[in-house]
Amino acid sequence: MRTRVLAGLVALVLVAAACGGHSDVEDETAEGAGGGGGDSSSTTAGVDAPAPGVFGDMAEPVCGPGDASGSTDQGVTDDAIKVGTLADPGNTIIPGLLQELFDASEAFVAWCNEAGGINGRQLELTTRDTKLVEVQQRITEACAEDFALVGGGTALDSTIVQARVDCGLVDFPAFLNDAVAQGAELKIQAANPFYPDYLNVGIYNLAAQQFPDDITSFGFLAADLNSTGRPIEERLPEVLEADYGYDVVYLATTPPPPATVDNWRPYVEAASAAGATMFEYRGTPEYTVPLMNTMVEVGYAPTAMLQQGNHYAKQFIEGNDALGEIPTYVEIGIFPFEDAAENPPTQQFLDLMDDTVPGWSEDPALLGVYSWSSWLLFAQAAKQCGSELTRECVLEKATAITQWDGGGLHAPVDPDPTEPKGPACVIVMKATPDGFVMDTEFTKPNEGPYNCSDTNRAEVPR
């Protein structure tokens, strides 16, 4: 099971998205309203609680009573809509992987059903634990039972694309991992669209403005991955040097998981000898922490560390003594959890998550936001279909939505799955020993808290 290919894809899912999670969950079906849906009454002080089925700054409820009826497609009856969510928490390599996708899905279904369901039809959720190596079994089950997949994701998504498309199963994923999955049909991403031939380069674009003297000495270290197409260590330096003025003076890879690095000194000393004054490790927080601590031990302190959104996690703060000595920045595309009191949709989301998974907000996970946004988009589209709820209709209605921010949870995107439209938007957080802080000087916000620009995304063929 611990093959090089599997390990590389496990690493890729952790790099592409924020990892984190809670207790393991077996496959289970949640029918009806369920307990713990909550009434959102604990939202930000001084802000009226939204009406039932209304989330964030959305003007109309996405969930509520109605008289929709008819068995219009697989998984749809007079009373219910059967939906599945994929995730990998039951695996034995990284237990709990992507648990937040199940958490957010269960919380949304409880909240939506308490409000009346979608046009009166209750959501019936099946959490389908793919356990990394059981993706084929889970997609076969979903193809036989579900109306749609919503709010999920799995490391080995490229291996199930054809089966999903062949059975006509639509997907509203929280994330897509491999280029094959990103380019597949019958899917739409709500919060963080990935496009096979583009890279989000917001943090590098902004770093070129913030640290113009250091981008000519950039060091890039990445976990060695066996993914479809050209690896990131080829694609990213190519565009940074051609379009953003970078000079990559150090480029290397670490062995793929489950192999671990026992000694970071050779990598650190090589980067220091190359004169890299700006550095990124494209891996997981658990590995970046000892890497950075080794930097301090050998006296190597880059002007800036640049990290992806998967580092927006407690695992990156805890035990990272280097944060007090190396300025470290993390790119995200959601409204920061730390500032939830300033953004009612974020506070409402955290409250609803706590209603279903007590204490979830104490260690929130970025992918939970992406999952919730996927459910909102699905519910919005399904509501518009009324009684005539079909897969074709729900995908058509969702694709017609050209401006989406999850009710205020994340940066605005166009969910159209074909190609990016409109600017890419980012926030840069500074990682400190005490946690994360939004860095407005680095971010240079021009649309609310976000920096939105066409130059935050670059076309780089895979």
C-alpha positions as CSV (number, residue, x, y, z in Angstrom):
1,M,0.0,0.0,0.0
2,R,2.8,2.4,0.8
3,T,3.9,2.8,-2.8
4,R,5.8,5.8,-4.2
5,V,2.8,6.8,-6.3
6,L,0.4,6.7,-3.4
7,A,2.8,8.5,-1.1
8,G,3.3,11.3,-3.7
9,L,-0.4,11.8,-4.0
10,V,-0.9,11.9,-0.3
11,A,1.7,14.6,-0.1
12,L,0.0,16.5,-3.0
13,V,-3.3,16.6,-1.3
14,L,-1.7,18.1,1.8
15,V,0.1,20.7,-0.2
16,A,-2.9,21.6,-2.4
17,A,-5.2,22.1,0.6
18,A,-5.1,22.8,4.3
19,C,-4.9,19.6,6.3
20,G,-6.2,19.1,9.8
21,G,-9.1,17.1,11.3
22,H,-10.8,15.6,14.3
23,S,-11.8,12.2,15.3
24,D,-12.1,9.3,12.8
25,V,-15.5,8.7,11.3
26,E,-16.9,5.5,9.8
27,D,-19.3,5.6,6.8
28,E,-22.6,6.7,8.1
29,T,-25.9,8.1,6.8
30,A,-27.5,11.2,8.4
31,E,-31.2,11.4,7.6
32,G,-33.7,14.1,8.6
33,A,-33.0,17.1,10.6
34,G,-30.6,15.6,13.0
35,G,-29.5,17.2,16.3
36,G,-27.2,20.1,16.6
37,G,-28.3,22.1,13.6
38,G,-28.5,25.2,15.7
39,D,-30.2,28.5,14.9
40,S,-27.0,30.6,14.4
41,S,-28.1,32.7,17.4
42,S,-24.5,32.9,18.6
43,T,-23.3,35.0,15.7
44,T,-21.3,38.2,16.2
45,A,-22.5,40.4,19.0
46,G,-24.7,43.2,17.8
47,V,-25.6,41.4,14.5
48,D,-29.1,40.0,14.1
49,A,-29.1,36.2,13.7
50,P,-29.9,35.2,10.1
51,A,-33.3,33.8,9.3
52,P,-33.6,30.0,9.0
53,G,-31.8,28.8,5.9
54,V,-30.0,32.1,5.3
55,F,-26.2,32.0,5.4
56,G,-23.9,34.9,5.7
57,D,-24.7,37.9,3.5
58,M,-26.8,35.9,1.0
59,A,-30.1,37.7,0.5
60,E,-32.4,34.7,0.3
61,P,-32.4,31.4,2.1
62,V,-30.8,28.4,0.4
63,C,-32.6,26.0,2.6
64,G,-36.3,26.0,3.6
65,P,-39.7,24.4,3.3
66,G,-41.5,23.9,0.0
67,D,-43.6,21.5,-2.0
68,A,-41.1,20.0,-4.4
69,S,-42.0,16.4,-5.3
70,G,-41.2,13.7,-7.7
71,S,-38.5,11.0,-8.2
72,T,-36.8,13.1,-10.9
73,D,-33.4,11.5,-10.9
74,Q,-31.3,8.9,-9.0
75,G,-31.3,9.6,-5.3
76,V,-34.3,12.1,-5.5
77,T,-37.7,11.3,-4.0
78,D,-40.7,13.3,-2.9
79,D,-39.1,13.7,0.5
80,A,-35.3,13.5,0.2
81,I,-32.1,14.1,-1.8
82,K,-29.4,11.5,-1.3
83,V,-25.9,13.0,-1.4
84,G,-22.5,11.6,-0.7
85,T,-19.2,13.1,0.6
86,L,-15.8,11.6,0.0
87,A,-12.8,11.9,2.3
88,D,-9.8,9.9,3.5
89,P,-9.9,10.0,7.4
90,G,-9.9,6.2,7.9
91,N,-6.6,5.6,6.3
92,T,-3.7,4.1,8.2
93,I,-0.9,6.3,6.8
94,I,-2.2,9.7,8.0
95,P,-5.2,9.0,10.2
96,G,-7.8,11.7,10.2
97,L,-6.8,13.1,6.8
98,L,-9.6,15.4,5.5
99,Q,-11.9,14.7,8.5
100,E,-12.9,18.4,8.2
101,L,-14.8,17.6,5.0
102,F,-17.0,15.1,6.9
103,D,-17.4,17.6,9.7
104,A,-18.5,20.5,7.5
105,S,-20.8,18.2,5.5
106,E,-22.6,16.9,8.6
107,A,-22.9,20.4,10.0
108,F,-24.4,21.8,6.8
109,V,-26.9,19.0,6.4
110,A,-28.1,19.3,10.0
111,W,-28.5,23.1,9.6
112,C,-30.2,22.9,6.2
113,N,-32.6,20.1,7.2
114,E,-33.5,22.0,10.4
115,A,-34.5,25.0,8.1
116,G,-36.7,22.7,6.0
117,G,-34.4,21.1,3.5
118,I,-34.2,22.1,-0.1
119,N,-37.7,23.1,-1.2
120,G,-38.9,20.8,1.5
121,R,-36.8,17.8,0.5
122,Q,-34.5,16.6,3.3
123,L,-30.9,16.0,2.6
124,E,-29.7,12.4,3.3
125,L,-25.9,12.4,3.7
126,T,-23.6,9.4,3.4
127,T,-20.0,10.1,4.4
128,R,-18.0,7.8,2.2
129,D,-14.6,7.1,3.7
130,T,-12.2,6.4,0.8
131,K,-9.3,5.6,3.2
132,L,-6.9,6.5,0.4
133,V,-7.0,3.0,-1.1
134,E,-10.7,2.3,-1.2
135,V,-11.7,5.0,-3.7
136,Q,-12.9,2.5,-6.2
137,Q,-15.3,0.9,-3.8
138,R,-16.7,4.2,-2.6
139,I,-17.2,5.6,-6.1
140,T,-19.0,2.4,-7.1
141,E,-21.3,2.8,-4.1
142,A,-21.9,6.4,-4.8
143,C,-22.7,5.7,-8.5
144,A,-25.3,3.3,-7.4
145,E,-27.0,5.4,-4.8
146,D,-26.2,9.2,-4.8
147,F,-27.8,12.0,-6.6
148,A,-24.5,14.0,-6.3
149,L,-21.2,14.2,-4.5
150,V,-20.8,17.4,-2.5
151,G,-18.2,19.0,-0.2
152,G,-15.6,16.2,-0.4
153,G,-12.2,15.3,-1.8
154,T,-9.7,12.5,-1.9
155,A,-6.0,12.2,-2.6
156,L,-6.5,9.7,-5.4
157,D,-9.2,11.6,-7.2
158,S,-7.6,11.0,-10.6
159,T,-8.3,7.2,-10.3
160,I,-12.1,7.6,-10.0
161,V,-12.8,10.4,-12.5
162,Q,-13.8,8.1,-15.4
163,A,-16.1,5.9,-13.3
164,R,-17.8,9.0,-11.9
165,V,-18.3,10.6,-15.3
166,D,-19.4,7.3,-16.9
167,C,-22.2,6.9,-14.3
168,G,-23.3,10.6,-14.7
169,L,-22.5,11.5,-11.1
170,V,-22.0,15.3,-10.6
171,D,-19.5,16.6,-8.1
172,F,-19.3,19.8,-6.1
173,P,-15.9,19.1,-4.4
174,A,-14.1,21.0,-1.7
175,F,-10.9,20.6,-3.7
176,L,-9.5,18.7,-6.6
177,N,-6.1,17.1,-6.3
178,D,-4.8,15.9,-9.7
179,A,-4.9,17.6,-13.1
180,V,-7.0,14.7,-14.4
181,A,-9.7,15.5,-11.9
182,Q,-9.4,19.2,-12.3
183,G,-10.1,18.9,-16.0
184,A,-12.9,16.4,-15.7
185,E,-16.5,16.9,-16.7
186,L,-19.6,17.0,-14.5
187,K,-18.0,19.0,-11.7
188,I,-17.9,22.5,-10.4
189,Q,-15.7,24.0,-7.6
190,A,-17.2,26.6,-5.4
191,A,-14.4,28.1,-3.3
192,N,-11.0,27.5,-4.7
193,P,-11.1,26.5,-8.3
194,F,-8.1,24.7,-9.7
195,Y,-7.4,24.8,-13.4
196,P,-5.0,22.3,-15.0
197,D,-3.0,24.9,-16.9
198,Y,-2.9,27.7,-14.3
199,L,-1.1,28.3,-11.0
200,N,-2.2,30.7,-8.3
201,V,0.9,32.9,-7.7
202,G,-0.5,35.6,-5.5
203,I,2.0,35.4,-2.7
204,Y,4.9,35.5,-5.1
205,N,3.5,38.4,-7.0
206,L,3.1,40.4,-3.8
207,A,6.5,39.3,-2.4
208,A,8.1,40.8,-5.5
209,Q,6.6,44.1,-4.4
210,Q,7.4,43.6,-0.7
211,F,10.9,42.2,-1.0
212,P,12.2,43.3,-4.4
213,D,15.8,42.8,-3.5
214,D,15.3,39.2,-2.3
215,I,13.4,37.6,-5.2
216,T,16.6,37.3,-7.2
217,S,17.8,34.8,-4.6
218,F,14.9,32.4,-4.2
219,G,15.2,28.9,-2.8
220,F,12.5,26.3,-3.5
221,L,12.3,22.9,-1.9
222,A,9.4,20.5,-2.6
223,A,8.3,17.0,-1.7
224,D,8.9,14.8,-4.7
225,L,5.5,13.9,-6.1
226,N,4.4,11.5,-8.8
227,S,1.5,13.5,-10.2
228,T,0.1,13.8,-13.6
229,G,2.0,16.1,-15.9
230,R,5.0,18.3,-15.0
231,P,5.9,18.6,-11.3
232,I,5.5,21.9,-9.4
233,E,9.3,22.2,-9.1
234,E,9.4,22.6,-12.9
235,R,6.3,24.7,-13.5
236,L,6.7,27.3,-10.7
237,P,10.3,28.4,-11.2
238,E,9.6,28.7,-14.9
239,V,6.8,31.3,-14.5
240,L,8.5,33.1,-11.6
241,E,11.7,33.7,-13.6
242,A,9.9,34.5,-16.9
243,D,7.2,36.8,-15.6
244,Y,7.9,38.0,-12.0
245,G,11.6,38.7,-12.0
246,Y,12.7,35.8,-9.7
247,D,16.0,34.0,-9.9
248,V,15.8,30.5,-8.4
249,V,19.3,29.9,-7.0
250,Y,18.4,26.7,-5.1
251,L,16.0,24.0,-6.3
252,A,15.7,20.5,-4.7
253,T,13.2,17.9,-3.7
254,T,12.7,15.7,-0.6
255,P,11.7,12.1,-0.7
256,P,8.0,11.4,-1.0
257,P,6.0,10.2,2.0
258,P,5.9,7.8,3.8
259,A,9.7,8.4,3.7
260,T,10.7,11.0,6.2
261,V,13.6,13.4,6.4
262,D,15.7,12.6,9.5
263,N,18.3,15.3,8.9
264,W,17.4,18.7,7.4
265,R,20.9,20.1,7.5
266,P,22.0,19.1,4.0
267,Y,19.0,20.9,2.5
268,V,19.5,24.0,4.8
269,E,23.2,24.2,4.2
270,A,22.8,23.9,0.5
271,A,20.2,26.7,0.4
272,S,22.4,28.9,2.6
273,A,25.5,28.2,0.4
274,A,23.5,29.1,-2.7
275,G,22.6,32.5,-1.1
276,A,18.8,32.0,-1.1
277,T,17.4,35.0,0.8
278,M,13.8,34.0,0.2
279,F,12.6,30.4,0.7
280,E,9.7,28.0,0.3
281,Y,9.2,24.4,1.3
282,R,6.3,22.9,-0.7
283,G,5.3,20.2,1.8
284,T,3.4,19.8,5.0
285,P,3.5,21.9,8.2
286,E,4.8,19.0,10.2
287,Y,7.9,18.8,8.1
288,T,8.4,22.6,7.6
289,V,8.6,23.1,11.4
290,P,11.8,21.0,11.8
291,L,13.2,22.4,8.6
292,M,12.8,26.0,9.9
293,N,14.2,25.1,13.3
294,T,17.2,23.6,11.6
295,M,17.7,26.9,9.7
296,V,18.0,28.7,13.0
297,E,20.4,26.0,14.4
298,V,22.8,26.5,11.5
299,G,22.5,30.3,11.5
300,Y,20.6,30.6,8.2
301,A,17.8,33.1,8.4
302,P,16.1,34.0,5.0
303,T,14.5,37.4,4.7
304,A,11.2,35.7,4.2
305,M,9.6,32.2,4.1
306,L,6.7,31.9,1.7
307,Q,4.2,29.1,2.4
308,Q,0.9,27.8,0.9
309,G,-2.5,27.7,2.5
310,N,-2.0,24.2,4.0
311,H,0.3,25.9,6.5
312,Y,-2.6,28.0,7.9
313,A,-2.9,25.5,10.7
314,K,-1.9,25.1,14.4
315,Q,0.6,22.4,13.4
316,F,2.7,25.2,11.8
317,I,2.8,27.3,15.0
318,E,3.2,24.7,17.7
319,G,6.9,23.9,18.3
320,N,8.1,26.3,15.6
321,D,10.7,28.3,17.5
322,A,12.0,29.7,14.3
323,L,8.9,31.9,13.8
324,G,10.5,34.5,16.2
325,E,13.5,34.8,14.0
326,I,12.4,34.1,10.4
327,P,9.6,36.3,8.9
328,T,7.1,33.8,7.6
329,Y,4.1,34.4,5.4
330,V,1.2,32.1,4.4
331,E,-1.3,32.7,1.5
332,I,-5.0,32.1,2.0
333,G,-8.2,32.8,0.1
334,I,-10.7,32.9,2.9
335,F,-11.6,35.5,5.5
336,P,-9.2,34.7,8.4
337,F,-10.6,32.7,11.3
338,E,-8.7,34.9,13.7
339,D,-10.8,37.9,12.7
340,A,-14.2,36.2,12.7
341,A,-15.7,38.8,15.0
342,E,-15.3,41.3,12.1
343,N,-17.0,39.1,9.5
344,P,-20.4,37.7,10.5
345,P,-20.4,34.9,7.9
346,T,-17.2,33.5,9.3
347,Q,-18.5,33.7,12.8
348,Q,-21.8,32.0,11.8
349,F,-19.8,29.2,10.1
350,L,-17.7,28.6,13.2
351,D,-20.8,28.6,15.4
352,L,-22.6,26.1,13.2
353,M,-19.5,23.9,13.1
354,D,-19.3,24.0,16.9
355,D,-23.0,23.0,17.1
356,T,-22.3,19.8,15.3
357,V,-18.7,19.2,16.3
358,P,-18.2,20.8,19.8
359,G,-14.9,22.6,19.9
360,W,-14.3,22.6,16.2
361,S,-13.6,26.3,16.1
362,E,-10.7,25.9,18.5
363,D,-8.7,24.2,15.7
364,P,-10.5,25.2,12.5
365,A,-9.5,23.9,9.1
366,L,-9.4,25.9,5.9
367,L,-10.9,23.0,3.9
368,G,-14.0,23.1,6.1
369,V,-14.8,26.5,4.6
370,Y,-14.3,25.1,1.1
371,S,-16.6,22.2,1.9
372,W,-19.3,24.5,3.3
373,S,-19.1,26.8,0.3
374,S,-19.6,23.8,-2.0
375,W,-22.7,22.8,-0.1
376,L,-24.1,26.3,-0.3
377,L,-23.5,26.4,-4.1
378,F,-25.1,23.0,-4.5
379,A,-28.1,24.0,-2.3
380,Q,-28.5,27.3,-4.2
381,A,-28.6,25.5,-7.6
382,A,-30.8,22.7,-6.4
383,K,-33.3,25.2,-5.0
384,Q,-33.5,26.9,-8.4
385,C,-34.4,23.6,-10.0
386,G,-37.6,23.3,-7.9
387,S,-39.5,20.1,-8.3
388,E,-37.6,19.2,-11.5
389,L,-34.4,18.4,-9.7
390,T,-32.0,16.6,-12.1
391,R,-28.3,16.4,-12.3
392,E,-28.3,18.3,-15.6
393,C,-30.4,21.1,-14.0
394,V,-28.3,21.5,-10.8
395,L,-25.0,21.7,-12.8
396,E,-26.6,24.1,-15.3
397,K,-27.8,26.4,-12.5
398,A,-24.5,26.3,-10.6
399,T,-22.4,27.0,-13.7
400,A,-24.7,30.1,-14.4
401,I,-23.5,31.6,-11.1
402,T,-20.6,33.8,-12.1
403,Q,-19.8,35.5,-8.8
404,W,-19.5,33.4,-5.7
405,D,-18.0,34.0,-2.3
406,G,-19.8,31.5,-0.1
407,G,-22.0,34.1,1.5
408,G,-18.9,36.1,2.5
409,L,-16.7,33.2,3.7
410,H,-14.0,33.5,1.0
411,A,-12.6,35.6,-1.8
412,P,-14.9,36.0,-4.8
413,V,-14.6,33.5,-7.6
414,D,-16.3,32.5,-10.8
415,P,-17.1,28.8,-10.3
416,D,-17.2,28.1,-14.1
417,P,-15.1,24.9,-14.4
418,T,-13.7,25.5,-17.9
419,E,-11.2,28.3,-17.3
420,P,-10.5,31.1,-14.8
421,K,-12.4,34.4,-15.3
422,G,-11.7,37.5,-13.3
423,P,-8.8,38.2,-11.0
424,A,-7.4,35.9,-8.4
425,C,-7.7,37.1,-4.8
426,V,-5.5,36.4,-1.8
427,I,-4.7,37.4,1.7
428,V,-1.2,37.1,3.2
429,M,-1.1,36.0,6.8
430,K,2.1,36.4,8.9
431,A,2.9,33.4,11.1
432,T,4.1,34.4,14.5
433,P,4.9,32.5,17.7
434,D,1.4,33.5,19.0
435,G,-0.5,32.6,15.9
436,F,-1.5,34.1,12.5
437,V,-2.0,37.8,11.9
438,M,-3.3,39.4,8.6
439,D,-0.4,41.4,7.1
440,T,-2.1,44.3,5.3
441,E,1.2,45.8,4.2
442,F,2.1,42.7,2.4
443,T,-1.4,41.9,1.1
444,K,-2.1,45.4,-0.2
445,P,-5.9,44.8,-0.1
446,N,-7.8,46.4,-3.0
447,E,-11.1,44.5,-2.7
448,G,-12.2,44.2,1.0
449,P,-9.5,42.4,2.8
450,Y,-8.2,40.7,-0.4
451,N,-5.7,41.6,-3.0
452,C,-7.4,40.8,-6.3
453,S,-5.4,40.9,-9.5
454,D,-5.0,39.1,-12.8
455,T,-1.3,38.9,-12.0
456,N,-2.1,36.7,-9.0
457,R,-2.7,33.8,-11.4
458,A,-0.4,32.6,-14.2
459,E,-0.8,30.3,-17.2
460,V,1.7,27.4,-16.9
461,P,0.8,24.3,-18.9
462,R,1.0,21.0,-17.2
